[in-house]
Amino acid sequence: MPQPLARIVDQLKREPSRTGSIIITVFGDSIVPRGGAVWLGTLLEFFKSLDVDGNVVRTAMSRLAADGWLERSKVGRNSFYRLNARGRQTFDTATRHIYDPPPSDWTGRFELLLIGNAEDRDAAREALKNAGFGSPLPGVWVAPSGVPIPDEAARAIRL
């Protein structure tokens, strides 16, 4: 295995949090466009081919479900997973941000948002970052005008 890829796979083997990021990428890029659900056994086989331990994958799946990214359904003894509504919305936003062409009708104006220290601040920060906003100062978020403001940041002050 080439050296840079070997380092990435070594990190995946050790850290369920990094494995979870790869799982979400696999869901968005490969599973959602092909029906949206996958049997846990299929994911275990895929990660086994990367030499990632099944327990690390199971832990990552459990954390993703607990964190509200995935929903699980059972058919007999088999568990199937799919992105839930929040996970799908977040992935769709990121996909548009990455693959959509830049708006050609930009007015030269910016969206400026201020977010407070409410309990939903972390969710708002993550959603703004995923939507393409940047943060030049704590609590201040900026993006070119026309970038949609995520639902998680609906309580932000817009300037």
KOLVO-774511 format. One record per residue (C-alpha): z, x, y; residue number from 1. Coordinates in steps of 0.1 Angstrom, whole numbers, plus 2048, in hexadecimal, padded with zeros to 3 digits. Example, Ala and Ser with C-alpha at 12.3 -4.5 7.8 and 13.67 -1.06 7.14 Angstrom:
BEGIN
<<84E, 87B, 7D3>, 1>
<<847, 889, 7F5>, 2>
This chain:
BEGIN
<<800, 800, 800>, 1>
<<7F7, 80E, 823>, 2>
<<816, 81D, 835>, 3>
<<819, 803, 852>, 4>
<<816, 7E6, 839>, 5>
<<82F, 7F6, 822>, 6>
<<849, 7F8, 83F>, 7>
<<843, 7D3, 847>, 8>
<<847, 7C9, 822>, 9>
<<867, 7DE, 820>, 10>
<<876, 7CA, 83D>, 11>
<<86C, 7A9, 82D>, 12>
<<87E, 7B3, 80D>, 13>
<<89E, 7B9, 820>, 14>
<<8A0, 79E, 83B>, 15>
<<89D, 779, 835>, 16>
<<899, 773, 85B>, 17>
<<878, 788, 85B>, 18>
<<86D, 777, 83B>, 19>
<<872, 756, 84D>, 20>
<<85A, 760, 868>, 21>
<<83F, 769, 84F>, 22>
<<845, 748, 83D>, 23>
<<840, 734, 85D>, 24>
<<820, 748, 863>, 25>
<<814, 741, 840>, 26>
<<81C, 71C, 845>, 27>
<<809, 719, 866>, 28>
<<7EB, 72E, 85C>, 29>
<<7E6, 725, 838>, 30>
<<7FB, 708, 82C>, 31>
<<7F9, 6EE, 848>, 32>
<<7D2, 6F0, 84A>, 33>
<<7D1, 6E9, 824>, 34>
<<7E7, 6CA, 822>, 35>
<<808, 6D7, 831>, 36>
<<81F, 6D9, 812>, 37>
<<825, 6F5, 7F9>, 38>
<<839, 6F8, 7DA>, 39>
<<855, 711, 7DC>, 40>
<<848, 722, 7BD>, 41>
<<827, 72A, 7CE>, 42>
<<839, 73B, 7EB>, 43>
<<84F, 74E, 7D2>, 44>
<<830, 75B, 7C0>, 45>
<<81F, 764, 7E1>, 46>
<<83D, 778, 7ED>, 47>
<<841, 787, 7CA>, 48>
<<81E, 796, 7CE>, 49>
<<82C, 7A7, 7EE>, 50>
<<84A, 7B3, 7DA>, 51>
<<862, 79D, 7EE>, 52>
<<880, 790, 7D9>, 53>
<<880, 76B, 7D2>, 54>
<<8A5, 768, 7DE>, 55>
<<89A, 775, 800>, 56>
<<87F, 75B, 801>, 57>
<<896, 73F, 7F6>, 58>
<<8B0, 749, 810>, 59>
<<895, 749, 82B>, 60>
<<888, 727, 820>, 61>
<<8AC, 719, 821>, 62>
<<8B2, 727, 844>, 63>
<<891, 719, 851>, 64>
<<899, 6F7, 843>, 65>
<<8BD, 6F9, 852>, 66>
<<8AE, 704, 874>, 67>
<<897, 6E6, 875>, 68>
<<876, 6F7, 86E>, 69>
<<86F, 6EA, 84B>, 70>
<<876, 6CB, 837>, 71>
<<879, 6CB, 812>, 72>
<<86F, 6B0, 7F9>, 73>
<<875, 6B1, 7D3>, 74>
<<85E, 6A5, 7B8>, 75>
<<871, 6A8, 798>, 76>
<<881, 6CA, 798>, 77>
<<867, 6D9, 7B0>, 78>
<<86E, 6DD, 7D5>, 79>
<<851, 6DA, 7EE>, 80>
<<853, 6E4, 812>, 81>
<<840, 6DB, 831>, 82>
<<845, 6E2, 856>, 83>
<<859, 6C6, 866>, 84>
<<84E, 6B6, 887>, 85>
<<860, 6D0, 89C>, 86>
<<852, 6ED, 888>, 87>
<<82F, 6DE, 88A>, 88>
<<832, 6D9, 8B0>, 89>
<<83E, 6FD, 8B5>, 90>
<<823, 70B, 89F>, 91>
<<808, 6F6, 8AF>, 92>
<<813, 702, 8D2>, 93>
<<813, 726, 8C7>, 94>
<<7F0, 721, 8B7>, 95>
<<7E2, 713, 8D7>, 96>
<<7F2, 72F, 8EB>, 97>
<<7E2, 74A, 8D4>, 98>
<<7C0, 73B, 8CC>, 99>
<<7B6, 724, 8E8>, 100>
<<7A0, 732, 904>, 101>
<<7B2, 738, 925>, 102>
<<7AE, 71C, 93D>, 103>
<<790, 722, 954>, 104>
<<79C, 70B, 96F>, 105>
<<7BC, 71E, 978>, 106>
<<7C5, 717, 99C>, 107>
<<7D8, 737, 9A2>, 108>
<<7F9, 724, 9A2>, 109>
<<816, 729, 98A>, 110>
<<830, 712, 97A>, 111>
<<853, 71F, 982>, 112>
<<870, 711, 96E>, 113>
<<895, 716, 971>, 114>
<<8AB, 70F, 952>, 115>
<<8D1, 70D, 953>, 116>
<<8EB, 716, 93A>, 117>
<<8EB, 6F5, 928>, 118>
<<8F1, 6F5, 902>, 119>
<<8CB, 6F0, 8FC>, 120>
<<8C3, 710, 910>, 121>
<<8BA, 725, 8F1>, 122>
<<8A1, 70A, 8E5>, 123>
<<892, 707, 907>, 124>
<<88E, 72D, 90A>, 125>
<<87E, 730, 8E8>, 126>
<<866, 713, 8F0>, 127>
<<85C, 721, 912>, 128>
<<856, 743, 903>, 129>
<<840, 734, 8E7>, 130>
<<82D, 71F, 901>, 131>
<<823, 73E, 915>, 132>
<<83E, 73F, 930>, 133>
<<84D, 760, 93A>, 134>
<<86F, 767, 948>, 135>
<<871, 780, 964>, 136>
<<896, 778, 96A>, 137>
<<8B1, 767, 955>, 138>
<<8AC, 741, 957>, 139>
<<88B, 744, 96A>, 140>
<<86A, 73D, 957>, 141>
<<847, 740, 964>, 142>
<<824, 738, 957>, 143>
<<802, 730, 966>, 144>
<<7FF, 70C, 971>, 145>
<<7F2, 6F5, 957>, 146>
<<807, 704, 93A>, 147>
<<818, 6E6, 92A>, 148>
<<83E, 6E5, 92E>, 149>
<<84E, 6E1, 90B>, 150>
<<864, 6C4, 904>, 151>
<<882, 6DB, 8FE>, 152>
<<87F, 6E6, 923>, 153>
<<87C, 6C3, 931>, 154>
<<89E, 6C7, 943>, 155>
<<892, 6E6, 956>, 156>
<<88F, 6E5, 97B>, 157>
<<86A, 6E8, 984>, 158>
<<860, 6F9, 9A4>, 159>
